[in-house]
Amino acid sequence: MTDAVLASPFFGLVLTCAAWCMGLWVQKKTGLILCNPLVISAALIILLLLVMDIPYESYALGGDFLIMMQTPVTVMLALNVYRQRKLLGEYFLPVVAGCLAGSLASIASVLLLCRLMGLDGTISASLLPKSVTTAIAIAISESLGGIPGLTVTAVLIAGALGAMFAPAFAKLFHITDPVAEGTAIGACSHGLGTAKAMEIGKLQAAMSSIAICVCGIITSVLALFL
């Protein structure tokens, strides 16, 4: 019976969905930024596979179906730009300039630190897209020969840290303009940061949402030259 369950693609699908629902429940109950559904669901899946001694290959039979959804999910991000097209048109140059500066700073810092620490090209490729949303980051990482699992971890850490410290940095550097604040949050901490931006203000949330898409496009283009 157990072998039949593990041999079915539905095992991975059901396990992933159940873990995600549990992650959402924990986040709603705690309200903590660190209790991100993606982090919790990944931890639950890993723990179950280890405790039950279930081969990753058995989980991947169904989990890989979800990976196939990354491409359409990435395309759907364009809806954020479309919905905020009037706002983007009004602040086009500041947003593009800010996202370009953020993307360049993120990539340059990863390359510099990896070189100083003597890390190989695979690790560098895995960490390069840490500041863009997960779906785009994985695609960039794979195209550069990186490790998707490490990329996801880097994205989660960048997002969580950005969401936690972005308001403090805004106060520290006296950033009071909501457009600048929202763009900065979205450029460095993608979806997790946008969730925090929603708590700060509507304009910050809108600009952060736009920055996610613009930074994803810019980083994807810059990755072609690396």
N, C-alpha and C positions, 0 to 999 in steps of 0.2 A: 504493500500500500504506500509506504513511504517513498519507495523508488519511483512509483508511478506519479506521485505528486511532484517530486523533484525533477522528473523528466518532462513535466508540462511547463510550457511558457507562462501559464497563468500563475505559477508559483512566484516568479519574480515580479510580475505585474501586481498581484494582490499584496505581496509583502511591501513593495514600494509605496503603493497607495495607502496601506494601513499605517506605515511608518510616517508618511507625510501628514496624515490626519492626526496622528498622535502628536506630531511636532506642532501643528496648528493649535491643538488643544492646550499644550503646555505653554505656548507663547501667549495665548489669550488669558490663561490663568495667572501667569507670572507678570506679563507685560514687560519683560526684560528684553533688551536688544540682543543680548548674547543668546537668548533662547530662540534663535532663528529656526524656523521649521526645517530648512535645508540641513542645518547642522545637526539638529536632533534626529531627523529621519536617517541621515547617513550613519550617525553613531548607533542608532538602534539596529539598523541592518547589519552593520559590521559586528556588533555584539552578538546578535542572533546567529549569524553564520559561524562565528568562533565557538560559541557555547554549544551549538547543535552539531558542530563539525560538518557543516554543509559546504561542499565545494563551490567556489565562486562561479565556476562554469555552469552549475545548475541554476544559480540565481540569474546569471547573464542571459539565459535562454529567454527570459521575459524582460529583464532589465534593458536589454539591447533594443527592444521595441520603443522604449521611451527615449533612448538616445536618438533614434531616427526622427523624433519630433523636434529636435533642436533647430533644424533648418526652418520649418514653418514658424516656430516660436520666435526665432530671430527676425524673420520677415515681419511678424506682427508688431515688433518694436517700432516699426515705421508709423504705426497708428498714433504713437505719442507725439511725434513731430506733426502729423497731420492735424490732430486735435488742437495743438497749440501753435498752428501755423501763423496766426495773427500776431501772437506774442513773439514768435521767433522772427517774424519780419520786422517787428518794431526794434528788437535788440539783436539783429542778425550779426553785425560786426563784433560787438562785445562778446557775444556767446561763442562765435567761431574762434575768435582770438583767444578767449579764455580756455576753451576746450583744447585748442591746439597746444597752448602753453602747458596745460595739465597733462596731456598725453605725452608730450616730449619730455617733461620732467619725470613722469613715471617710468618711461622706457629708459631714459638716460640713467636714472638712479639705479635701476635693476642691473643694467649693463656694467655700470661702474662698480657697484658692490660685489657683483658676481666675479668681476675681474680681480678686485682686491682680495677676495676670499679664495681665489683659485678654483672656482666652480667650473664644471665643464659646460659645453654648449647646450646639452640636453636640459640641464637645470635652468640655465639662463632662458631658454626658449619656453620653459614651463612657467616661469615667473613673469615674463615680459607683459602678458595681458592681464595682470592682476587687478587693474583698476577699471576694467570694463565688465559688463554683465556676463554671467556664466556661459550662456549659450555662445556668445561671440568669442569669449576667452578660450573656450575649448577648441573651437574651430581654428583660431589663430595658433594655439599651442600645437595642435596636431599638424598643421601645415608647416610649422617650423621644426618638427621632430621632437616636440616636448612630451611630457607625461601628463595626460589629462587629469589624473587623480591629484597630482601635485598642483596643477593649475587651479582646480576647484578649491583646494585648501587655501591657496594664496588669495583667491578672490574673496573667500569668506572672511579671512583675517583682515584684508584691506577694507572690506565693507563694514565689518563690525567696529574696527578701530576708527574709521572715518565717521561712522554714526555716533560713536561715543565722544569723540574729541572735537568734531567740527564746530559745535556751538562754542566750546571753550576757545578754540583758535580764532573764531570770529570776534569774540570779545577781546582777546589778547591783541589782535592786530587792528582793532577798531573798525571792523567791516560792518557797516550799517546798511549798505545798499542791498535790498532783497534780491536783486538780479544777480549781483556778484556772489552773494552768499549761496544762493540756490545753485548757480552754475558750478561753483567750487565743490559743493557737496556732491553733486551728481558726477562731476569729473573724477573725483577721487574715490568715491565709495558707492557708486552705482545704485542698485535697488535698495540695499539696506540703508544707505544714506538718504535716499529719497523718502523712505518711510519716516525717518527722523525729520526731514525737511517738511513733511506734511504736518508735523506737530508744531513747527516753528511758524509757518504761514502759508497761505495759498500760493502767493507769487513765488516763494522759495521752492515749493513743491513742484510747481509748473516748470520752473527753470531747471530744476534738478532732473526732472523727467526728460526734458529736451536734451540736457547735457549727456545723459546716458546714451542716447542714440547718436548724437554728434560725435562723442568720444569713441564710440564703437566703430563708426565709419572711419574716423581719422586714424585710429590705432590699426585697423585692418589695412589701410593704405600704407601706413608707415612700415608695417610688418613685411610688406612686399620688398622692401629695400634692405632688409636685415639678413 
